[in-house]
């Protein structure tokens, strides 16, 4: 989900594209439709949903990393939303090509980043000193975003419009400062994101995220295919490139083990 530079945790998306997450999934198909950021989809803003996505992502365990996540909302329409994972890329980047198969229930909206950067003060062997403010962290994320060069996606063979310019996009949003808590055991920040000194059960604040996200209304029952490509750095020699296909089966009788 990210390419992480263990040597510089204050900038999660730096020379080695630290903490870059590529999930280039967007939507415009016969059933699922992208909901506009201004619509407050399912009662929350895109900024709020992006914070929830990162809280779920950074709270996972390496021995049970999920592809489909629960946002932790107990009631109301927002409780139906599921969060779609990206690619875990420990280290400094690389090229990933994968096909994933998942099953979801009908009436399931999906929220996911096309591309997202997460920044906070944590680091090894010590946190930033002095600690950066939320505004300073956000400025770092915005500055590093300029390295993104490609975001493309198709759903059921239909190309998604409006994704060609990663830096000028209606779905580019900034999550205001949020907190996250690492998993008690085998947390992904230590295991996947190159910060072995970060203990389990640690709550970190502030963290910020800058990225392009989409909320997809429920897909119709049946088979659907999402294919996405994300690139950071020169296209000819990218720092990171993800070429991911999700094959999604939507069924009427699927039940989630809600938390």
PyMOL commands that set and color helices and strands:
alter all, ss='L'
color gray80, all
select helices_A, chain A and resi 37-39+41-43+46-58+62-64+77-80+134-147+188-191
alter helices_A, ss='H'
color red, helices_A
select strands_A, chain A and resi 20-22+34-35+68-70+82-84+94-105+110-120+148-155+158-159+172-181+203-216+222-232+240-251
alter strands_A, ss='S'
color yellow, strands_A
deselect
rebuild
show_as cartoon
